[in-house]
Amino acid sequence: MPSLAEKIDKLFKSITPGGREYTYEEVARGCSELSGGTFSKTYIWQLRTGQRDNPTKRHLEALAAYFHVPVAYFFDEDTAERIDTQIALASAMRNAEVRDIALRAMSMDDAGRASLLRIIAEVTGLQSSGTGAANTANGRRQDGKPGDGKSGDGATADGEAGEGTQGRA
């Protein structure tokens, strides 16, 4: 089970306005306004780093409200897992390419979505193993030679022979 500090750190890293983390000053000011109490940026830093680990109920309620999560996020593992999944999904959907894939998948039938999932699983497997198409960048293999990442023979994606192979040079 993640610690309170780990959960607060995850909120800082996951909920990013304009692609940047909130500052301790912003969170402290926001929590003060939401709770009517006082928060210092140092206190927020101490909670995030685990140097303080026993905040008051009022402090946790203000942190939860500031980051738009239920206060149960800090206590209940099932709630934390559900919220973390929602945050990850929202974060992924900020990526235009991910949004495009999701929108296209919505118009597919069940068989099409199942095929897409198999393709994604295959690409993910290739990336995890560090081989194949996922290991090429800009049409070049790891050794710097052109290739499509599939055959390992230096052929480019359009079928032209690459360096060190038969065919056009």
C-alpha positions as CSV (number, residue, x, y, z in Angstrom):
1,M,0.0,0.0,0.0
2,P,1.5,3.4,-1.0
3,S,2.3,5.8,1.8
4,L,0.6,9.1,2.2
5,A,3.7,10.8,0.8
6,E,3.7,8.6,-2.3
7,K,0.0,9.4,-2.9
8,I,0.5,13.1,-2.6
9,D,3.6,12.9,-4.8
10,K,1.5,11.0,-7.4
11,L,-1.1,13.7,-7.3
12,F,1.6,16.4,-7.9
13,K,3.0,14.4,-10.8
14,S,-0.3,13.4,-12.4
15,I,-2.5,16.4,-12.1
16,T,-0.6,19.0,-14.1
17,P,-2.1,22.3,-15.2
18,G,-0.7,23.2,-18.6
19,G,1.8,20.2,-18.5
20,R,3.6,21.4,-15.4
21,E,3.5,20.4,-11.7
22,Y,1.8,22.7,-9.3
23,T,4.2,24.6,-7.1
24,Y,4.2,24.1,-3.3
25,E,3.1,27.8,-3.0
26,E,0.1,27.2,-5.3
27,V,-1.0,24.1,-3.4
28,A,-0.5,25.8,0.0
29,R,-2.5,28.9,-1.1
30,G,-5.3,26.8,-2.6
31,C,-5.6,24.6,0.4
32,S,-5.6,27.6,2.7
33,E,-8.5,29.1,0.6
34,L,-10.4,25.9,0.6
35,S,-10.1,25.1,4.3
36,G,-10.1,28.6,5.8
37,G,-6.9,27.6,7.7
38,T,-3.3,28.1,7.2
39,F,-1.0,25.9,5.0
40,S,2.7,26.7,4.3
41,K,4.6,25.6,1.2
42,T,7.1,24.0,3.6
43,Y,4.3,21.9,5.2
44,I,3.1,20.7,1.8
45,W,6.7,19.8,0.9
46,Q,7.0,17.9,4.2
47,L,3.9,15.9,3.5
48,R,5.0,15.1,-0.1
49,T,8.4,13.9,1.0
50,G,7.2,12.0,4.0
51,Q,8.9,14.2,6.6
52,R,5.4,14.8,8.0
53,D,3.0,11.9,7.9
54,N,0.2,12.7,10.3
55,P,-1.8,15.6,8.8
56,T,-5.1,16.7,10.4
57,K,-8.5,15.7,8.8
58,R,-8.9,19.4,7.7
59,H,-5.5,19.3,5.9
60,L,-6.4,16.1,4.1
61,E,-9.8,17.4,3.1
62,A,-8.2,20.5,1.7
63,L,-5.6,18.5,-0.3
64,A,-8.3,16.2,-1.6
65,A,-10.4,19.2,-2.7
66,Y,-7.5,21.0,-4.3
67,F,-6.6,18.0,-6.4
68,H,-10.2,17.1,-7.0
69,V,-10.1,13.6,-5.5
70,P,-12.2,12.2,-2.7
71,V,-10.6,12.3,0.7
72,A,-10.9,8.5,0.8
73,Y,-8.1,8.5,-1.8
74,F,-5.7,8.9,1.1
75,F,-7.3,6.1,3.2
76,D,-9.0,3.5,1.1
77,E,-6.8,1.4,-1.3
78,D,-9.7,0.5,-3.6
79,T,-10.6,4.2,-4.0
80,A,-7.0,5.2,-4.5
81,E,-6.6,2.5,-7.2
82,R,-9.8,3.6,-9.0
83,I,-8.8,7.3,-8.9
84,D,-5.2,6.5,-10.1
85,T,-6.7,4.7,-13.0
86,Q,-9.0,7.6,-13.8
87,I,-6.1,10.1,-13.6
88,A,-3.9,7.9,-15.9
89,L,-6.7,7.7,-18.4
90,A,-7.3,11.5,-18.3
91,S,-3.5,12.0,-18.7
92,A,-3.4,9.7,-21.6
93,M,-6.3,11.4,-23.3
94,R,-4.4,14.7,-23.3
95,N,-2.1,13.1,-25.9
96,A,-3.5,13.8,-29.4
97,E,-2.4,10.5,-30.9
98,V,-4.0,8.5,-28.0
99,R,-7.2,10.5,-28.5
100,D,-7.1,9.8,-32.2
101,I,-6.7,6.0,-31.7
102,A,-9.5,6.0,-29.1
103,L,-11.9,7.9,-31.3
104,R,-11.2,5.7,-34.3
105,A,-11.7,2.6,-32.1
106,M,-15.1,3.9,-31.0
107,S,-16.3,3.6,-34.6
108,M,-15.1,-0.1,-35.0
109,D,-17.2,-3.1,-34.3
110,D,-16.3,-5.6,-31.6
111,A,-14.1,-7.7,-33.9
112,G,-12.2,-4.5,-35.1
113,R,-11.5,-3.4,-31.5
114,A,-10.4,-7.0,-30.6
115,S,-7.9,-6.8,-33.5
116,L,-6.7,-3.4,-32.5
117,L,-6.1,-4.7,-29.0
118,R,-4.1,-7.6,-30.3
119,I,-2.0,-5.2,-32.4
120,I,-1.4,-2.9,-29.4
121,A,-0.4,-6.0,-27.3
122,E,2.1,-7.1,-30.0
123,V,3.7,-3.6,-30.2
124,T,3.8,-3.4,-26.5
125,G,5.5,-6.8,-26.3
126,L,8.1,-5.6,-28.9
127,Q,8.8,-2.5,-27.0
128,S,9.2,-4.4,-23.8
129,S,11.6,-6.9,-25.3
130,G,13.6,-4.1,-27.0
131,T,13.4,-5.7,-30.4
132,G,11.7,-5.2,-33.7
133,A,9.8,-2.3,-35.1
134,A,9.4,-0.6,-31.8
135,N,13.2,-0.4,-31.5
136,T,13.7,1.7,-34.6
137,A,13.7,5.4,-34.7
138,N,13.0,7.4,-37.9
139,G,13.2,4.3,-40.1
140,R,16.7,3.3,-38.8
141,R,17.6,0.2,-36.9
142,Q,19.6,0.4,-33.7
143,D,22.8,-0.2,-35.7
144,G,22.0,3.0,-37.7
145,K,21.2,1.2,-40.9
146,P,17.9,1.9,-42.6
147,G,15.2,-0.6,-42.1
148,D,11.6,-1.3,-41.2
149,G,12.6,-3.1,-38.0
150,K,11.0,-6.4,-39.1
151,S,13.4,-8.4,-41.2
152,G,16.7,-7.1,-39.9
153,D,18.0,-7.2,-43.5
154,G,18.3,-3.4,-43.9
155,A,15.3,-3.1,-46.2
156,T,13.4,0.1,-45.8
157,A,9.7,0.2,-45.3
158,D,9.1,0.9,-49.0
159,G,11.0,-2.2,-50.0
160,E,14.2,-0.5,-51.2
161,A,17.4,-2.3,-50.2
162,G,19.4,-0.6,-47.5
163,E,23.1,-0.4,-46.8
164,G,24.9,-3.8,-47.0
165,T,22.1,-5.7,-48.9
166,Q,21.6,-6.6,-52.6
167,G,19.6,-4.2,-54.8
168,R,19.8,-0.5,-55.3
169,A,22.5,1.2,-53.3
